[in-house]
């Protein structure tokens, strides 16, 4: 087995960082506590200096470099939050940093990297996924002799990320509490490796639960296979955890120290984002809300328990809110999309509204091109149901209107192409 991070090493990292980085609050959440009949605390890493926990690992890893290596500069690959941590550190220390980012990274995160790093960063957009960007960055680092600051598969990075668990422990002790569960996001696994290394020694009665999005569950795949294995497809909605293959070092830590992995559908994460915003005025990014979304799936286990949920980041692009709301409504079973053949005659839409839609149902999308040479034509139609449970009745009425209708909500490729 590879070397594993220890509690004392995390404490050393904590003592190193506490003069440079602020301690984020651990907040009791009365709304979630009432909803899930437990005691729910939120560790607010969205309030960190770069709005993400990633600054901890980046800052500590760079702190460990020699003056000679710092003079040459550093390099990293990141979907956004790790990049911001490296950029912030480079600017604070006055060193040069080259940062590779995949072209799927939200513009908000790219602009934030530039903001935090200023003249000390050179941003390179490369690859469609983090893994492609990561490979390009490693080749660049080798060619130019730069120190690579890994986003997760590095012991110093793990030690730095684990420092947030020290703060959680201190705050719980101050309130006379101890956690039954600690829910931690998993991308490549650096965060949960550092957290579990500390928790399993300092808080032995606390279960550490890793939370992954179902569309990018690379750590679960690694545990099932017995080794890190590349996913065939990665859903990029939770971009901060959209990693196609778990790290070698992080896999060893998770296998040894993490109690379980909970897989969260992306639509449930979208619901959690909206709930955090409307109920608690917390702006969480998709990956940042995963731990809160997991409460829904663990509801029976956490009744009467004390649970710490990590809000791992708040770098959410406001332009994504329409996409987030749509994904939440689809997951909830409210919004559906169909292709339906409509007769090309006056009154066809009125007939559909009268005969197919239920009371309270609404048409949100209607795209139709009339063709004079045809008696009927396909329509892309989006329907918002008044009640999710009425979907089968709607489909039965739709089949009477057009026996060959297509439910494109069930076909991800067709949905992405048309919607």
Secondary structure, DSSP 8 states (H G I E B T S, - for coil): ------HHHHHHHHHHHTTTS----EEE-HHHHHHHTSEEEEEEGGGSTTSBTHHHHHHHHHHTS-HHHHHH-EEEE-SSHHHHHHHHHHHHHT--EEEEE-TTS-HHHHHHHHHHHGGGEEEEE--SSHHHHHHHHHHHHHHHT-EE--SSSSHHHHHHHTHHHHHHHHHHHHTT---SEEEEE-SSSHHHHHHHHHHHHH-TT-EEEEEEEGGG-HHHHHHHHTS----S----SSGGG--SS--HHHHHHHHHH--EEEEE-HHHHHHHHHHHHHHH-----TGGGHHHHHHHHTHHHHTT-EEEEEE-B----GGGHHHHHHHHHHHHT-EEEEEEEEESSTTHHHHHHHHT--TT-EEEEEEE---TT-SEEEEEEEEE-SSGGGHHHHHHHHHHH-TT-EEGGG-HHHHHHH-
